[in-house]
Amino acid sequence: MKNLVKKFLVAIFAISTLFSVNSFADDIELWKKSTLNQILQRGELRVGMEPGYMP
């Protein structure tokens, strides 16, 4: 019984790892487009630069 449980857990782990690889690739593309990444690349945080925004 313990052997069956171990095999089941290993199978679930392997399947979840296979499906999570795509999400890591998507996260990298999302990070490249993110506002936080743009701030880090510029080296400055711009505050209040949008004239169309009404406070």
The first five atom37 places (N, CA, C, CB, O) and aatype in JSON, in Angstrom:
{
  "aatype": [12, 11, 2, 10, 19, 11, 11, 13, 10, 19, 0, 9, 13, 0, 9, 15, 16, 10, 13, 15, 19, 2, 15, 13, 0, 3, 3, 9, 6, 10, 17, 11, 11, 15, 16, 10, 2, 5, 9, 10, 5, 1, 7, 6, 10, 1, 19, 7, 12, 6, 14, 7, 18, 12, 14],
  "atom_mask": [
    [1, 1, 1, 1, 1],
    [1, 1, 1, 1, 1],
    [1, 1, 1, 1, 1],
    [1, 1, 1, 1, 1],
    [1, 1, 1, 1, 1],
    [1, 1, 1, 1, 1],
    [1, 1, 1, 1, 1],
    [1, 1, 1, 1, 1],
    [1, 1, 1, 1, 1],
    [1, 1, 1, 1, 1],
    [1, 1, 1, 1, 1],
    [1, 1, 1, 1, 1],
    [1, 1, 1, 1, 1],
    [1, 1, 1, 1, 1],
    [1, 1, 1, 1, 1],
    [1, 1, 1, 1, 1],
    [1, 1, 1, 1, 1],
    [1, 1, 1, 1, 1],
    [1, 1, 1, 1, 1],
    [1, 1, 1, 1, 1],
    [1, 1, 1, 1, 1],
    [1, 1, 1, 1, 1],
    [1, 1, 1, 1, 1],
    [1, 1, 1, 1, 1],
    [1, 1, 1, 1, 1],
    [1, 1, 1, 1, 1],
    [1, 1, 1, 1, 1],
    [1, 1, 1, 1, 1],
    [1, 1, 1, 1, 1],
    [1, 1, 1, 1, 1],
    [1, 1, 1, 1, 1],
    [1, 1, 1, 1, 1],
    [1, 1, 1, 1, 1],
    [1, 1, 1, 1, 1],
    [1, 1, 1, 1, 1],
    [1, 1, 1, 1, 1],
    [1, 1, 1, 1, 1],
    [1, 1, 1, 1, 1],
    [1, 1, 1, 1, 1],
    [1, 1, 1, 1, 1],
    [1, 1, 1, 1, 1],
    [1, 1, 1, 1, 1],
    [1, 1, 1, 0, 1],
    [1, 1, 1, 1, 1],
    [1, 1, 1, 1, 1],
    [1, 1, 1, 1, 1],
    [1, 1, 1, 1, 1],
    [1, 1, 1, 0, 1],
    [1, 1, 1, 1, 1],
    [1, 1, 1, 1, 1],
    [1, 1, 1, 1, 1],
    [1, 1, 1, 0, 1],
    [1, 1, 1, 1, 1],
    [1, 1, 1, 1, 1],
    [1, 1, 1, 1, 1]
  ],
  "atom_positions": [
    [[0.82, -1.2, 0.0], [0.0, 0.0, 0.0], [0.87, 1.26, 0.0], [-0.94, 0.0, 1.21], [0.59, 2.22, -0.72]],
    [[1.93, 1.25, 0.81], [2.82, 2.42, 0.87], [3.5, 2.65, -0.48], [3.87, 2.24, 1.97], [3.7, 3.78, -0.9]],
    [[3.84, 1.56, -1.15], [4.49, 1.65, -2.45], [3.56, 2.29, -3.48], [4.94, 0.26, -2.93], [3.99, 3.09, -4.31]],
    [[2.29, 1.94, -3.42], [1.3, 2.5, -4.33], [1.12, 4.0, -4.09], [-0.05, 1.78, -4.17], [1.0, 4.78, -5.04]],
    [[1.1, 4.4, -2.83], [0.97, 5.81, -2.49], [2.18, 6.59, -2.98], [0.8, 5.99, -0.96], [2.04, 7.69, -3.52]],
    [[3.37, 6.03, -2.81], [4.59, 6.7, -3.27], [4.57, 6.87, -4.79], [5.84, 5.92, -2.84], [4.93, 7.93, -5.3]],
    [[4.16, 5.84, -5.5], [4.09, 5.92, -6.96], [3.08, 6.97, -7.39], [3.73, 4.56, -7.56], [3.31, 7.72, -8.34]],
    [[1.96, 7.02, -6.7], [0.92, 8.0, -7.02], [1.44, 9.41, -6.8], [-0.33, 7.75, -6.17], [1.23, 10.29, -7.65]],
    [[2.11, 9.65, -5.68], [2.64, 10.98, -5.39], [3.72, 11.39, -6.39], [3.21, 11.03, -3.97], [3.77, 12.55, -6.81]],
    [[4.57, 10.46, -6.78], [5.6, 10.75, -7.78], [4.96, 11.09, -9.12], [6.57, 9.56, -7.93], [5.41, 12.0, -9.82]],
    [[3.92, 10.36, -9.49], [3.22, 10.62, -10.75], [2.57, 12.0, -10.74], [2.16, 9.54, -11.02], [2.66, 12.74, -11.72]],
    [[1.92, 12.35, -9.64], [1.29, 13.67, -9.52], [2.35, 14.77, -9.6], [0.48, 13.78, -8.2], [2.14, 15.78, -10.26]],
    [[3.47, 14.58, -8.93], [4.54, 15.56, -8.96], [5.09, 15.73, -10.37], [5.67, 15.15, -8.01], [5.33, 16.86, -10.81]],
    [[5.29, 14.63, -11.08], [5.83, 14.68, -12.44], [4.86, 15.4, -13.38], [6.11, 13.27, -12.97], [5.28, 16.22, -14.2]],
    [[3.59, 15.1, -13.27], [2.59, 15.74, -14.13], [2.5, 17.23, -13.83], [1.22, 15.08, -13.95], [2.44, 18.04, -14.75]],
    [[2.5, 17.59, -12.55], [2.41, 19.02, -12.2], [3.65, 19.77, -12.66], [2.21, 19.19, -10.7], [3.55, 20.94, -13.04]],
    [[4.81, 19.13, -12.62], [6.04, 19.77, -13.1], [5.98, 20.01, -14.6], [7.26, 18.92, -12.75], [6.4, 21.06, -15.08]],
    [[5.47, 19.05, -15.34], [5.37, 19.2, -16.79], [4.44, 20.35, -17.17], [4.87, 17.91, -17.42], [4.73, 21.09, -18.11]],
    [[3.34, 20.49, -16.45], [2.4, 21.55, -16.78], [2.86, 22.92, -16.29], [1.05, 21.24, -16.19], [2.42, 23.94, -16.82]],
    [[3.73, 22.98, -15.31], [4.18, 24.27, -14.8], [5.3, 24.87, -15.65], [4.66, 24.12, -13.38], [5.57, 26.07, -15.51]],
    [[5.94, 24.12, -16.52], [7.02, 24.64, -17.36], [6.49, 25.73, -18.28], [7.66, 23.51, -18.19], [7.15, 26.75, -18.46]],
    [[5.32, 25.55, -18.86], [4.74, 26.58, -19.72], [4.43, 27.85, -18.95], [3.48, 26.06, -20.38], [4.61, 28.94, -19.48]],
    [[3.98, 27.73, -17.73], [3.66, 28.93, -16.97], [4.92, 29.72, -16.64], [2.92, 28.55, -15.68], [4.86, 30.95, -16.56]],
    [[6.06, 29.05, -16.45], [7.3, 29.78, -16.22], [7.7, 30.57, -17.46], [8.42, 28.82, -15.83], [8.17, 31.7, -17.33]],
    [[7.52, 30.02, -18.63], [7.83, 30.72, -19.87], [6.91, 31.93, -20.04], [7.71, 29.78, -21.08], [7.35, 32.99, -20.48]],
    [[5.64, 31.76, -19.71], [4.7, 32.88, -19.79], [5.07, 33.97, -18.79], [3.28, 32.4, -19.55], [4.93, 35.15, -19.1]],
    [[5.53, 33.59, -17.61], [5.91, 34.57, -16.6], [7.08, 35.41, -17.08], [6.26, 33.87, -15.3], [7.13, 36.61, -16.78]],
    [[8.02, 34.84, -17.81], [9.17, 35.59, -18.3], [8.71, 36.63, -19.32], [10.22, 34.64, -18.92], [9.17, 37.77, -19.29]],
    [[7.83, 36.24, -20.22], [7.31, 37.2, -21.21], [6.49, 38.29, -20.53], [6.45, 36.47, -22.27], [6.55, 39.45, -20.92]],
    [[5.73, 37.92, -19.52], [4.94, 38.89, -18.77], [5.86, 39.86, -18.04], [4.01, 38.18, -17.77], [5.58, 41.06, -17.97]],
    [[6.95, 39.35, -17.49], [7.9, 40.19, -16.77], [8.56, 41.2, -17.71], [8.97, 39.33, -16.09], [8.79, 42.35, -17.31]],
    [[8.86, 40.79, -18.93], [9.5, 41.71, -19.88], [8.6, 42.9, -20.2], [9.86, 40.97, -21.16], [9.1, 43.98, -20.49]],
    [[7.28, 42.71, -20.14], [6.33, 43.76, -20.47], [5.83, 44.52, -19.24], [5.15, 43.18, -21.21], [5.07, 45.47, -19.38]],
    [[6.24, 44.12, -18.05], [5.65, 44.67, -16.83], [6.14, 46.09, -16.55], [5.97, 43.78, -15.65], [7.22, 46.5, -16.98]],
    [[5.32, 46.82, -15.84], [5.65, 48.19, -15.45], [6.84, 48.2, -14.49], [4.44, 48.87, -14.81], [7.7, 49.07, -14.59]],
    [[6.88, 47.26, -13.58], [7.99, 47.19, -12.64], [9.32, 46.98, -13.36], [7.76, 46.08, -11.62], [10.33, 47.57, -12.98]],
    [[9.34, 46.14, -14.37], [10.56, 45.92, -15.15], [10.97, 47.2, -15.87], [10.36, 44.77, -16.16], [12.16, 47.51, -15.94]],
    [[10.01, 47.93, -16.41], [10.33, 49.19, -17.08], [10.93, 50.2, -16.11], [9.07, 49.78, -17.74], [11.86, 50.92, -16.46]],
    [[10.4, 50.24, -14.9], [10.94, 51.15, -13.88], [12.38, 50.76, -13.55], [10.06, 51.12, -12.6], [13.24, 51.63, -13.43]],
    [[12.63, 49.47, -13.4], [13.99, 49.02, -13.08], [14.95, 49.31, -14.23], [13.99, 47.53, -12.76], [16.11, 49.64, -13.97]],
    [[14.51, 49.18, -15.47], [15.38, 49.46, -16.61], [15.68, 50.95, -16.71], [14.74, 48.96, -17.91], [16.82, 51.33, -17.02]],
    [[14.68, 51.8, -16.47], [14.89, 53.25, -16.53], [15.75, 53.74, -15.37], [13.56, 53.98, -16.52], [16.54, 54.66, -15.52]],
    [[15.58, 53.1, -14.22], [16.31, 53.53, -13.04], [15.64, 54.67, -12.31], [0.0, 0.0, 0.0], [16.24, 55.28, -11.42]],
    [[14.4, 54.97, -12.66], [13.67, 56.04, -11.97], [12.19, 55.71, -11.94], [13.91, 57.4, -12.66], [11.66, 55.0, -12.8]],
    [[11.53, 56.23, -10.92], [10.1, 56.05, -10.76], [9.43, 57.38, -11.04], [9.74, 55.52, -9.32], [9.67, 58.37, -10.35]],
    [[8.6, 57.41, -12.06], [7.91, 58.64, -12.45], [6.56, 58.69, -11.75], [7.74, 58.73, -13.99], [5.77, 57.75, -11.85]],
    [[6.31, 59.78, -11.05], [5.06, 59.93, -10.3], [4.34, 61.17, -10.82], [5.32, 60.04, -8.77], [4.94, 62.24, -10.94]],
    [[3.06, 61.02, -11.12], [2.26, 62.16, -11.54], [2.55, 62.63, -12.95], [0.0, 0.0, 0.0], [2.43, 63.82, -13.22]],
    [[2.92, 61.74, -13.86], [3.26, 62.14, -15.22], [2.11, 61.95, -16.21], [4.45, 61.35, -15.69], [2.28, 62.23, -17.39]],
    [[0.96, 61.49, -15.76], [-0.18, 61.26, -16.64], [-1.16, 62.43, -16.51], [-0.88, 59.89, -16.31], [-1.89, 62.5, -15.52]],
    [[-1.19, 63.36, -17.5], [-2.05, 64.54, -17.37], [-3.54, 64.2, -17.46], [-1.71, 65.54, -18.45], [-4.37, 65.0, -17.0]],
    [[-3.92, 63.07, -18.01], [-5.32, 62.72, -18.13], [-5.92, 62.11, -16.88], [0.0, 0.0, 0.0], [-7.12, 61.88, -16.83]],
    [[-5.1, 61.85, -15.88], [-5.58, 61.21, -14.66], [-6.05, 62.26, -13.68], [-4.49, 60.34, -14.02], [-5.29, 63.14, -13.26]],
    [[-7.31, 62.17, -13.32], [-7.87, 63.11, -12.34], [-7.76, 62.51, -10.94], [-9.35, 63.45, -12.68], [-8.3, 61.43, -10.7]],
    [[-7.08, 63.18, -10.03], [-6.93, 62.64, -8.67], [-8.22, 62.69, -7.88], [-5.86, 63.4, -7.92], [-8.25, 62.27, -6.72]]
  ]
}
